[in-house]
Every structure is written in C-alpha cells, then in structure tokens.
C-alpha cells in the first residue's frame, strides 16, 4: 500500500468516474468527507430492496457500495480504493 495525501477536492473530482468494483461496473456518485469514503452505484445490476424504518421491504433502489479511501487510523490508501485504479485520474496540481 502507498501513502498519498489526497485532498477532498481531488476526491470530489472523481465523481462521475466509471470504475470496476467487485466485478461490477459502477460510477462514483458521491464523496463522504468523513473518512473519507467514495460511494459507488452499480450501473447494470438489478435493484436492491430498500427497507423502511421497521425493516419491511419498501422499494427497489440501485445497488450502492461505500469504499474507504484510507486504512482506518492511517494515511495508507485502502486496498479497496487502490483496486478502483483511479489514481491516474487525480490531478496532482
């Protein structure tokens, strides 16, 4: 793993980027600054069932995944983030 100082702005610029995650085609749809984490949405997959507040099936929604950018309590890049292969898309200016 490598340590790389990534800014929130650099990570935010990845929104809209298509990636492969767990053998599924996904698009980065959001950045959660706490962590930080990237939120991915599967492109061609079916829809998952979203439960309501009581755990009952409510509606079908696109399948999403949350990928941490760093290993917890470290500046090391998380293996799941590295597997997205997006570092070449980050502007180093």
N, CA, C and O atoms as a GROMACS GRO file, in nm:
protein
  372
    1UNK      N    1   0.084  -0.118   0.000
    1UNK     CA    2   0.000   0.000   0.000
    1UNK      C    3   0.088   0.123   0.000
    1UNK      O    4   0.203   0.119   0.044
    2UNK      N    5   0.032   0.232  -0.049
    2UNK     CA    6   0.110   0.354  -0.052
    2UNK      C    7   0.041   0.463   0.027
    2UNK      O    8  -0.081   0.462   0.043
    3UNK      N    9   0.119   0.555   0.076
    3UNK     CA   10   0.064   0.670   0.146
    3UNK      C   11   0.068   0.787   0.049
    3UNK      O   12   0.172   0.819  -0.008
    4UNK      N   13  -0.044   0.849   0.031
    4UNK     CA   14  -0.053   0.961  -0.061
    4UNK      C   15  -0.152   1.061  -0.002
    4UNK      O   16  -0.262   1.023   0.037
    5UNK      N   17  -0.113   1.185   0.004
    5UNK     CA   18  -0.201   1.288   0.058
    5UNK      C   19  -0.298   1.332  -0.051
    5UNK      O   20  -0.261   1.404  -0.144
    6UNK      N   21  -0.422   1.288  -0.040
    6UNK     CA   22  -0.525   1.327  -0.136
    6UNK      C   23  -0.616   1.431  -0.071
    6UNK      O   24  -0.656   1.416   0.045
    7UNK      N   25  -0.648   1.534  -0.146
    7UNK     CA   26  -0.735   1.638  -0.093
    7UNK      C   27  -0.880   1.601  -0.121
    7UNK      O   28  -0.910   1.519  -0.208
    8UNK      N   29  -0.970   1.662  -0.045
    8UNK     CA   30  -1.113   1.642  -0.068
    8UNK      C   31  -1.150   1.688  -0.208
    8UNK      O   32  -1.234   1.626  -0.273
    9UNK      N   33  -1.088   1.795  -0.255
    9UNK     CA   34  -1.114   1.844  -0.390
    9UNK      C   35  -1.075   1.743  -0.497
    9UNK      O   36  -1.148   1.723  -0.594
   10UNK      N   37  -0.960   1.680  -0.479
   10UNK     CA   38  -0.916   1.578  -0.575
   10UNK      C   39  -1.012   1.459  -0.575
   10UNK      O   40  -1.044   1.405  -0.681
   11UNK      N   41  -1.056   1.418  -0.457
   11UNK     CA   42  -1.151   1.307  -0.449
   11UNK      C   43  -1.287   1.346  -0.507
   11UNK      O   44  -1.352   1.265  -0.574
   12UNK      N   45  -1.330   1.469  -0.481
   12UNK     CA   46  -1.458   1.516  -0.535
   12UNK      C   47  -1.457   1.517  -0.688
   12UNK      O   48  -1.560   1.494  -0.751
   13UNK      N   49  -1.341   1.545  -0.746
   13UNK     CA   50  -1.329   1.545  -0.893
   13UNK      C   51  -1.350   1.407  -0.954
   13UNK      O   52  -1.373   1.395  -1.074
   14UNK      N   53  -1.344   1.302  -0.871
   14UNK     CA   54  -1.367   1.167  -0.921
   14UNK      C   55  -1.515   1.134  -0.941
   14UNK      O   56  -1.548   1.034  -1.004
   15UNK      N   57  -1.604   1.218  -0.888
   15UNK     CA   58  -1.747   1.192  -0.903
   15UNK      C   59  -1.781   1.188  -1.052
   15UNK      O   60  -1.744   1.277  -1.128
   16UNK      N   61  -1.853   1.084  -1.091
   16UNK     CA   62  -1.889   1.063  -1.231
   16UNK      C   63  -1.796   0.966  -1.303
   16UNK      O   64  -1.824   0.927  -1.416
   17UNK      N   65  -1.686   0.927  -1.238
   17UNK     CA   66  -1.590   0.836  -1.298
   17UNK      C   67  -1.644   0.693  -1.294
   17UNK      O   68  -1.696   0.648  -1.192
   18UNK      N   69  -1.632   0.622  -1.405
   18UNK     CA   70  -1.672   0.482  -1.410
   18UNK      C   71  -1.556   0.395  -1.363
   18UNK      O   72  -1.442   0.416  -1.402
   19UNK      N   73  -1.588   0.298  -1.277
   19UNK     CA   74  -1.488   0.208  -1.219
   19UNK      C   75  -1.543   0.066  -1.214
   19UNK      O   76  -1.663   0.044  -1.235
   20UNK      N   77  -1.454  -0.030  -1.186
   20UNK     CA   78  -1.496  -0.169  -1.159
   20UNK      C   79  -1.475  -0.194  -1.011
   20UNK      O   80  -1.369  -0.164  -0.956
   21UNK      N   81  -1.579  -0.248  -0.946
   21UNK     CA   82  -1.571  -0.281  -0.804
   21UNK      C   83  -1.638  -0.416  -0.784
   21UNK      O   84  -1.757  -0.432  -0.814
   22UNK      N   85  -1.564  -0.512  -0.735
   22UNK     CA   86  -1.616  -0.647  -0.711
   22UNK      C   87  -1.682  -0.704  -0.837
   22UNK      O   88  -1.792  -0.759  -0.831
   23UNK      N   89  -1.614  -0.690  -0.949
   23UNK     CA   90  -1.659  -0.740  -1.080
   23UNK      C   91  -1.790  -0.678  -1.127
   23UNK      O   92  -1.863  -0.740  -1.205
   24UNK      N   93  -1.820  -0.558  -1.082
   24UNK     CA   94  -1.941  -0.488  -1.127
   24UNK      C   95  -1.899  -0.351  -1.182
   24UNK      O   96  -1.811  -0.286  -1.127
   25UNK      N   97  -1.964  -0.309  -1.289
   25UNK     CA   98  -1.942  -0.175  -1.342
   25UNK      C   99  -2.016  -0.076  -1.254
   25UNK      O  100  -2.135  -0.091  -1.227
   26UNK      N  101  -1.943   0.026  -1.208
   26UNK     CA  102  -2.000   0.124  -1.116
   26UNK      C  103  -1.961   0.265  -1.159
   26UNK      O  104  -1.871   0.284  -1.240
   27UNK      N  105  -2.031   0.362  -1.102
   27UNK     CA  106  -1.999   0.503  -1.119
   27UNK      C  107  -1.984   0.563  -0.979
   27UNK      O  108  -2.064   0.535  -0.890
   28UNK      N  109  -1.882   0.645  -0.961
   28UNK     CA  110  -1.866   0.716  -0.833
   28UNK      C  111  -1.971   0.826  -0.830
   28UNK      O  112  -1.971   0.915  -0.915
   29UNK      N  113  -2.061   0.819  -0.731
   29UNK     CA  114  -2.173   0.915  -0.727
   29UNK      C  115  -2.163   1.016  -0.614
   29UNK      O  116  -2.231   1.118  -0.615
   30UNK      N  117  -2.078   0.988  -0.515
   30UNK     CA  118  -2.072   1.079  -0.401
   30UNK      C  119  -1.943   1.061  -0.324
   30UNK      O  120  -1.882   0.954  -0.327
   31UNK      N  121  -1.902   1.164  -0.254
   31UNK     CA  122  -1.789   1.160  -0.164
   31UNK      C  123  -1.840   1.189  -0.024
   31UNK      O  124  -1.900   1.294   0.000
   32UNK      N  125  -1.816   1.099   0.069
   32UNK     CA  126  -1.845   1.124   0.209
   32UNK      C  127  -1.715   1.172   0.272
   32UNK      O  128  -1.620   1.096   0.285
   33UNK      N  129  -1.712   1.298   0.312
   33UNK     CA  130  -1.588   1.358   0.361
   33UNK      C  131  -1.539   1.294   0.491
   33UNK      O  132  -1.419   1.288   0.516
   34UNK      N  133  -1.632   1.246   0.572
   34UNK     CA  134  -1.593   1.178   0.696
   34UNK      C  135  -1.531   1.044   0.659
   34UNK      O  136  -1.600   0.957   0.606
   35UNK      N  137  -1.408   1.028   0.686
   35UNK     CA  138  -1.340   0.903   0.650
   35UNK      C  139  -1.215   0.929   0.568
   35UNK      O  140  -1.108   0.903   0.621
   36UNK      N  141  -1.216   0.976   0.448
   36UNK     CA  142  -1.329   0.988   0.354
   36UNK      C  143  -1.363   0.853   0.289
   36UNK      O  144  -1.285   0.758   0.294
   37UNK      N  145  -1.483   0.848   0.230
   37UNK     CA  146  -1.532   0.730   0.161
   37UNK      C  147  -1.591   0.772   0.027
   37UNK      O  148  -1.649   0.880   0.015
   38UNK      N  149  -1.576   0.686  -0.074
   38UNK     CA  150  -1.643   0.707  -0.202
   38UNK      C  151  -1.768   0.619  -0.206
   38UNK      O  152  -1.766   0.504  -0.161
   39UNK      N  153  -1.876   0.672  -0.262
   39UNK     CA  154  -1.999   0.596  -0.279
   39UNK      C  155  -2.010   0.561  -0.426
   39UNK      O  156  -2.006   0.649  -0.513
   40UNK      N  157  -2.025   0.432  -0.454
   40UNK     CA  158  -2.035   0.382  -0.591
   40UNK      C  159  -2.176   0.329  -0.614
   40UNK      O  160  -2.238   0.272  -0.524
   41UNK      N  161  -2.225   0.348  -0.737
   41UNK     CA  162  -2.355   0.293  -0.775
   41UNK      C  163  -2.336   0.198  -0.892
   41UNK      O  164  -2.275   0.235  -0.992
   42UNK      N  165  -2.388   0.076  -0.879
   42UNK     CA  166  -2.376  -0.020  -0.988
   42UNK      C  167  -2.457   0.028  -1.107
   42UNK      O  168  -2.568   0.080  -1.092
   43UNK      N  169  -2.400   0.010  -1.226
   43UNK     CA  170  -2.461   0.061  -1.348
   43UNK      C  171  -2.562  -0.036  -1.407
   43UNK      O  172  -2.676   0.003  -1.435
   44UNK      N  173  -2.523  -0.160  -1.427
   44UNK     CA  174  -2.606  -0.255  -1.500
   44UNK      C  175  -2.676  -0.356  -1.410
   44UNK      O  176  -2.750  -0.441  -1.460
   45UNK      N  177  -2.654  -0.350  -1.283
   45UNK     CA  178  -2.710  -0.451  -1.193
   45UNK      C  179  -2.858  -0.425  -1.171
   45UNK      O  180  -2.911  -0.319  -1.203
   46UNK      N  181  -2.922  -0.523  -1.115
   46UNK     CA  182  -3.060  -0.506  -1.076
   46UNK      C  183  -3.069  -0.408  -0.961
   46UNK      O  184  -2.973  -0.338  -0.929
   47UNK      N  185  -3.181  -0.406  -0.901
   47UNK     CA  186  -3.201  -0.314  -0.791
   47UNK      C  187  -3.214  -0.391  -0.660
   47UNK      O  188  -3.271  -0.500  -0.657
   48UNK      N  189  -3.162  -0.333  -0.556
   48UNK     CA  190  -3.176  -0.393  -0.424
   48UNK      C  191  -3.306  -0.345  -0.360
   48UNK      O  192  -3.366  -0.248  -0.406
   49UNK      N  193  -3.347  -0.413  -0.257
   49UNK     CA  194  -3.470  -0.374  -0.188
   49UNK      C  195  -3.432  -0.288  -0.069
   49UNK      O  196  -3.351  -0.328   0.015
   50UNK      N  197  -3.492  -0.171  -0.062
   50UNK     CA  198  -3.464  -0.079   0.049
   50UNK      C  199  -3.571  -0.097   0.156
   50UNK      O  200  -3.690  -0.082   0.129
   51UNK      N  201  -3.528  -0.131   0.278
   51UNK     CA  202  -3.627  -0.146   0.385
   51UNK      C  203  -3.668  -0.010   0.442
   51UNK      O  204  -3.592   0.087   0.434
   52UNK      N  205  -3.788  -0.005   0.498
   52UNK     CA  206  -3.830   0.116   0.568
   52UNK      C  207  -3.775   0.113   0.710
   52UNK      O  208  -3.695   0.025   0.743
   53UNK      N  209  -3.816   0.206   0.794
   53UNK     CA  210  -3.761   0.215   0.929
   53UNK      C  211  -3.794   0.095   1.017
   53UNK      O  212  -3.732   0.075   1.121
   54UNK      N  213  -3.892   0.014   0.974
   54UNK     CA  214  -3.930  -0.104   1.051
   54UNK      C  215  -3.872  -0.233   0.992
   54UNK      O  216  -3.902  -0.342   1.041
   55UNK      N  217  -3.788  -0.220   0.888
   55UNK     CA  218  -3.726  -0.337   0.827
   55UNK      C  219  -3.810  -0.405   0.722
   55UNK      O  220  -3.771  -0.509   0.670
   56UNK      N  221  -3.924  -0.348   0.689
   56UNK     CA  222  -4.012  -0.404   0.587
   56UNK      C  223  -3.967  -0.358   0.449
   56UNK      O  224  -3.921  -0.245   0.432
   57UNK      N  225  -3.981  -0.447   0.350
   57UNK     CA  226  -3.945  -0.411   0.213
   57UNK      C  227  -4.027  -0.290   0.171
   57UNK      O  228  -4.148  -0.285   0.188
   58UNK      N  229  -3.957  -0.192   0.116
   58UNK     CA  230  -4.025  -0.065   0.084
   58UNK      C  231  -4.024  -0.038  -0.066
   58UNK      O  232  -4.130  -0.018  -0.126
   59UNK      N  233  -3.906  -0.038  -0.126
   59UNK     CA  234  -3.895  -0.009  -0.269
   59UNK      C  235  -3.763  -0.061  -0.322
   59UNK      O  236  -3.671  -0.092  -0.246
   60UNK      N  237  -3.755  -0.069  -0.453
   60UNK     CA  238  -3.630  -0.112  -0.517
   60UNK      C  239  -3.546   0.012  -0.548
   60UNK      O  240  -3.596   0.113  -0.598
   61UNK      N  241  -3.418   0.002  -0.518
   61UNK     CA  242  -3.325   0.113  -0.539
   61UNK      C  243  -3.198   0.059  -0.603
   61UNK      O  244  -3.169  -0.060  -0.590
   62UNK      N  245  -3.121   0.143  -0.672
   62UNK     CA  246  -2.994   0.098  -0.729
   62UNK      C  247  -2.900   0.049  -0.619
   62UNK      O  248  -2.902   0.100  -0.507
   63UNK      N  249  -2.820  -0.051  -0.652
   63UNK     CA  250  -2.725  -0.106  -0.555
   63UNK      C  251  -2.606  -0.011  -0.543
   63UNK      O  252  -2.549   0.032  -0.643
   64UNK      N  253  -2.569   0.021  -0.418
   64UNK     CA  254  -2.456   0.109  -0.393
   64UNK      C  255  -2.355   0.040  -0.303
   64UNK      O  256  -2.387  -0.053  -0.229
   65UNK      N  257  -2.231   0.088  -0.310
   65UNK     CA  258  -2.122   0.039  -0.227
   65UNK      C  259  -2.047   0.160  -0.171
   65UNK      O  260  -2.038   0.263  -0.237
   66UNK      N  261  -1.994   0.147  -0.052
   66UNK     CA  262  -1.912   0.250   0.008
   66UNK      C  263  -1.769   0.198   0.019
   66UNK      O  264  -1.746   0.091   0.076
   67UNK      N  265  -1.674   0.274  -0.035
   67UNK     CA  266  -1.534   0.231  -0.037
   67UNK      C  267  -1.451   0.332   0.041
   67UNK      O  268  -1.450   0.450   0.007
   68UNK      N  269  -1.380   0.287   0.145
   68UNK     CA  270  -1.293   0.380   0.220
   68UNK      C  271  -1.172   0.417   0.137
   68UNK      O  272  -1.119   0.336   0.061
   69UNK      N  273  -1.128   0.541   0.152
   69UNK     CA  274  -1.009   0.588   0.080
   69UNK      C  275  -0.883   0.547   0.156
   69UNK      O  276  -0.784   0.507   0.095
   70UNK      N  277  -0.886   0.558   0.288
   70UNK     CA  278  -0.768   0.526   0.371
   70UNK      C  279  -0.798   0.408   0.463
   70UNK      O  280  -0.912   0.381   0.499
   71UNK      N  281  -0.690   0.338   0.501
   71UNK     CA  282  -0.700   0.238   0.605
   71UNK      C  283  -0.731   0.312   0.735
   71UNK      O  284  -0.678   0.420   0.759
   72UNK      N  285  -0.817   0.255   0.817
   72UNK     CA  286  -0.860   0.321   0.940
   72UNK      C  287  -0.740   0.361   1.026
   72UNK      O  288  -0.648   0.282   1.048
   73UNK      N  289  -0.742   0.485   1.075
   73UNK     CA  290  -0.637   0.540   1.161
   73UNK      C  291  -0.499   0.540   1.095
   73UNK      O  292  -0.398   0.519   1.161
   74UNK      N  293  -0.498   0.563   0.965
   74UNK     CA  294  -0.372   0.562   0.891
   74UNK      C  295  -0.383   0.654   0.770
   74UNK      O  296  -0.493   0.690   0.729
   75UNK      N  297  -0.269   0.691   0.715
   75UNK     CA  298  -0.267   0.769   0.592
   75UNK      C  299  -0.246   0.677   0.471
   75UNK      O  300  -0.238   0.724   0.358
   76UNK      N  301  -0.239   0.545   0.496
   76UNK     CA  302  -0.222   0.447   0.388
   76UNK      C  303  -0.351   0.436   0.308
   76UNK      O  304  -0.460   0.438   0.365
   77UNK      N  305  -0.338   0.423   0.177
   77UNK     CA  306  -0.455   0.406   0.092
   77UNK      C  307  -0.512   0.266   0.110
   77UNK      O  308  -0.438   0.167   0.116
   78UNK      N  309  -0.644   0.258   0.120
   78UNK     CA  310  -0.712   0.131   0.143
   78UNK      C  311  -0.703   0.044   0.018
   78UNK      O  312  -0.714   0.095  -0.093
   79UNK      N  313  -0.684  -0.087   0.034
   79UNK     CA  314  -0.676  -0.177  -0.082
   79UNK      C  315  -0.800  -0.170  -0.173
   79UNK      O  316  -0.787  -0.182  -0.294
   80UNK      N  317  -0.918  -0.151  -0.115
   80UNK     CA  318  -1.040  -0.141  -0.197
   80UNK      C  319  -1.037  -0.015  -0.283
   80UNK      O  320  -1.084  -0.017  -0.397
   81UNK      N  321  -0.983   0.094  -0.230
   81UNK     CA  322  -0.969   0.217  -0.308
   81UNK      C  323  -0.865   0.197  -0.418
   81UNK      O  324  -0.886   0.238  -0.532
   82UNK      N  325  -0.753   0.136  -0.383
   82UNK     CA  326  -0.648   0.112  -0.482
   82UNK      C  327  -0.699   0.024  -0.597
   82UNK      O  328  -0.660   0.043  -0.712
   83UNK      N  329  -0.787  -0.071  -0.566
   83UNK     CA  330  -0.841  -0.162  -0.667
   83UNK      C  331  -0.928  -0.088  -0.769
   83UNK      O  332  -0.951  -0.139  -0.879
   84UNK      N  333  -0.978   0.030  -0.734
   84UNK     CA  334  -1.058   0.108  -0.829
   84UNK      C  335  -0.974   0.165  -0.943
   84UNK      O  336  -1.027   0.202  -1.047
   85UNK      N  337  -0.844   0.171  -0.922
   85UNK     CA  338  -0.748   0.219  -1.022
   85UNK      C  339  -0.783   0.360  -1.073
   85UNK      O  340  -0.793   0.382  -1.194
   86UNK      N  341  -0.802   0.452  -0.981
   86UNK     CA  342  -0.838   0.590  -1.018
   86UNK      C  343  -0.726   0.690  -0.992
   86UNK      O  344  -0.741   0.808  -1.022
   87UNK      N  345  -0.613   0.645  -0.936
   87UNK     CA  346  -0.507   0.739  -0.902
   87UNK      C  347  -0.455   0.812  -1.025
   87UNK      O  348  -0.416   0.929  -1.014
   88UNK      N  349  -0.453   0.749  -1.139
   88UNK     CA  350  -0.405   0.816  -1.261
   88UNK      C  351  -0.499   0.928  -1.306
   88UNK      O  352  -0.461   1.011  -1.389
   89UNK      N  353  -0.621   0.932  -1.253
   89UNK     CA  354  -0.719   1.035  -1.289
   89UNK      C  355  -0.715   1.155  -1.197
   89UNK      O  356  -0.780   1.256  -1.223
   90UNK      N  357  -0.637   1.145  -1.089
   90UNK     CA  358  -0.631   1.254  -0.992
   90UNK      C  359  -0.527   1.355  -1.037
   90UNK      O  360  -0.412   1.321  -1.065
   91UNK      N  361  -0.570   1.481  -1.044
   91UNK     CA  362  -0.483   1.590  -1.084
   91UNK      C  363  -0.389   1.623  -0.968
   91UNK      O  364  -0.434   1.652  -0.858
   92UNK      N  365  -0.262   1.618  -0.993
   92UNK     CA  366  -0.163   1.644  -0.888
   92UNK      C  367  -0.120   1.789  -0.878
   92UNK      O  368  -0.017   1.819  -0.818
   93UNK      N  369  -0.195   1.879  -0.934
   93UNK     CA  370  -0.159   2.022  -0.927
   93UNK      C  371  -0.187   2.080  -0.792
   93UNK      O  372  -0.163   2.198  -0.769
   0.00000   0.00000   0.00000
